[in-house]
């Protein structure tokens, strides 16, 4: 079974530039998550999709971050304009069914995109 | 509500044991444990459910103490492959998002 695919693996940009990340979840997984992981910290949820609808985006800095999941499969996360503090690894994860307790909420992660903002 | 993990880091020799704790200030529904090696994706190890039994993954086991609102991960007879950062993710009733701790970095040396 193919895992969660993310691209690119690395990205270096200057502040105020824009950047986009792509994620392809495990086939059949209804729920997709984007996390931000700053060095030395645990993943922090940015946004959660159930199929192609947003379930939770309470921690997404909406003035600069946006995300979409067209057709309930692939997703893109965009930052525009980027700030120095956006330097982090952006992880995408998927689960069979989100918002349900326990085993159905087991999340499978992609390898992430490491973003450096200079 | 981010759980608190302890210790922050631990260094072991092959064959030694270690315990990692994950504590919450709120009543837990479940705890998920993940391991992340440097530059790689976090990998799911096991899930502990409220009222459920102790779980195992190879020689790694975990328990869930509902009264203490805590889960513990036990690394028994550690192997070099156990090196990495271990994260707990906590679920709360009526809010089934995962909140991750800051992680515990485990280094196993030969």
Interface residues (C-beta under 8 A of the other chain):
Chain A: X3 X4 X40 X41 X42 X43 X44 X45 X48 X56 X91 X98 X99 X100 X101 X102 X103 X105 X106 X107 X108 X109 X110 X111 X112
Chain B: X2 X29 X30 X32 X34 X39 X40 X41 X42 X43 X44 X47 X49 X87 X89 X91 X93 X96 X97 X98 X99 X100 X101 X102 X103
